[in-house]
Structures are given as C-alpha cells and as structure tokens.
Amino acid sequence: MRLSLVARVPGPAYEHLKSQVITGPSGVGKSTLIKKLMAEFPGQFGFSVSHTTREPRAGEEAGIDYHFVARDQMQRDIEAGLFVEHAEVHGNLYGTSIEAVQAVTRQGKVCLLDIDVQGAESVRQSALAGTCSFVFFAPPTAAVLEQRLRGRGTETEEKIQKRLSNSLKELAIYEANPGAWDLTLQWYNEQVEDAYQEFRSFLAGQLPKVASPEQIATVRNSPAFQGGACAIP
C-alpha cells in the first residue's frame, strides 16, 4: 500500500495566505487531519466553524463543531449576503459565514475551511479566492470510504447510502478538473500519520511559521515539495 500524493503546486505566498480550503467526501478523514494540525499549531491556525441545519451528532458541541441553526434563519442570512459559501448536502444546509472567517483572521491566524466541493467553488468566486489555497482529500477506493462511514456508527443505512452517492458526485466534480487543487492526498486507514505529515509539509512550504528553519529546508529539498506527482512508501 502506498500513500498517494496526487498533485502539488505552489500556493499563495505566506503573507497573502489567509485561508486554507479543505475539501473531500464525507468520511474521508478531513476532521482527523484538521484536529492534528490544530493540536500541533494552535497559534497559527483557526478553525472556521460552519453553520448547518442538520441535527448534532453524538459528542458534537454547538459553536465548536458547528453552529446548529434553524433552516429558516440560515436561509434569511444567506439571502442577506452574510455567507461566503453555502450548499445543500444530504438534505441539510451548510455554510461558512463572513463573520466566522473574520473571527479567525482578526487573530492573525490562517482560517481553515472544511467545506464540500460546492462550497469550494463558491469560495473561488468570492473575495477570498486570492488569499486561499485549496486541498482535496480523496479516498483510495470507494470500499475504504464506505468502511470509514460505517465505522462512525452514527448513521442509518439510508444515510450511509446517501452519503456514498453524494461522495461519488463530489469525486466526479474533482476528477473533471483536478488541476484546480493545490494538493490532493489519498491514504489508507493505517497511513493517517503519513498523510498528516504530507499535509503538514505542504503547509510548511507556504507558511514558514508552521516549521523551524531546519524543517522548512528539509521540506523544500524533498522531491514531493519540488512538484509533480509522486508517491511515498
């Protein structure tokens, strides 16, 4: 098994990078890598807390994992232009408010946006586009994605099938224009740490504060950083 680094291109310069868009199908492992990044670099990154109209899952906290709101209220705020991006996913509204992003950047941190491909396309059309880099996390196979979704133990069979269907649609959108992403990563369950290190090194190449000068030199001299497709054992 190999962790696949599908593509990597230089993103915005550090002084201009204010937001990092992270996209991938539900269950691919976005939250796992984001939590590891936040734990290691709490002073450099802030998580943009999205709004959603879905019900909280077990263990989720309002204002920490999501802002859980009524559908009619969120629709009014969208119509008022208060959201950078929004989309309907699995029958529920999700979105990132302007205030959620500004709350992070006002602290001098890079804002992490965990959003779907619809949301990412909206960001590309927004005022944030010139200050973002875009990362896509893809499952190595559909079977692995299904395994991860079932492993949550929080979804009914109907919801699992709906998420799998939507995931295939997201992957089709990605595959139609893979060059639109600055980094694409695929990994198996036992390769989470390897995937995190690749994600971390990608950010270190753009954000000097994420690593020491010695670490930055190592990253910049690595074959992965210097461009092109590659794979890591």
Phi, psi and omega in degrees: 000140180230138173283128187256121171261098190288319182203149173209127175229156180299135176264191180299154176296154185307315186293345180254347183280115179245339182220147177237113179273128181238120187229153177166162181300154176302129179093359184286336179118017181301311184299323181299312182288325178296317180296323178294319179295316180295323180292324182278326184230062182296336182275346183257335184234148174229144183268126175284116181277114183283160172263148174209153177261001179282165178284147178296145172273165179303129178091348180280145180244133177296134180085347178251304178275314178208162163266111181271118186227163177286149184298317182295323178294316180294321178297321178296318181292324177296314180296333179278359178079026184269002182243138174289318179210155175202155180201159174256121184229129179055032178083004179236151176276139173228150178189162178245120181279155176302318181296324180297321178288314182296328179298329179276311185292334177296337179273003182078019181254157172280130183273125177268123179247110177267097187224167181273178185295328176298315179296321180298319179295325177295319179297323179300333181266359184261178178293345180281345191307319183283356181240017183239153161241158190236127181239138178238126175257122183241145176287148178293327177211162176295326180295321178294319179298316179298319179300318180294319179295317180292329180294339178297322182070022183243358188241147171284165179300320179299316181291323178299314180295324179292319179294320178297318179298314179293326179297319178297324178293319178297317180296325178294320178296316178299312185294338178289338181207063183297335180290352180283352184252138181285333179209136172232130180234140172231138179207153174274164187306320183281000182252020183303316182294320177298317179297318179298317180296324176292317178298316180298316182291327174300313180292323179298328178292336180257331188238093182306332183288350181280344184213161176288162177305322180294318180293321180297317179299319179296316180296313184295332181271355183282149177302325182298318184288328188282008167106168178083170177281146177204170176224149184241126181302000000 
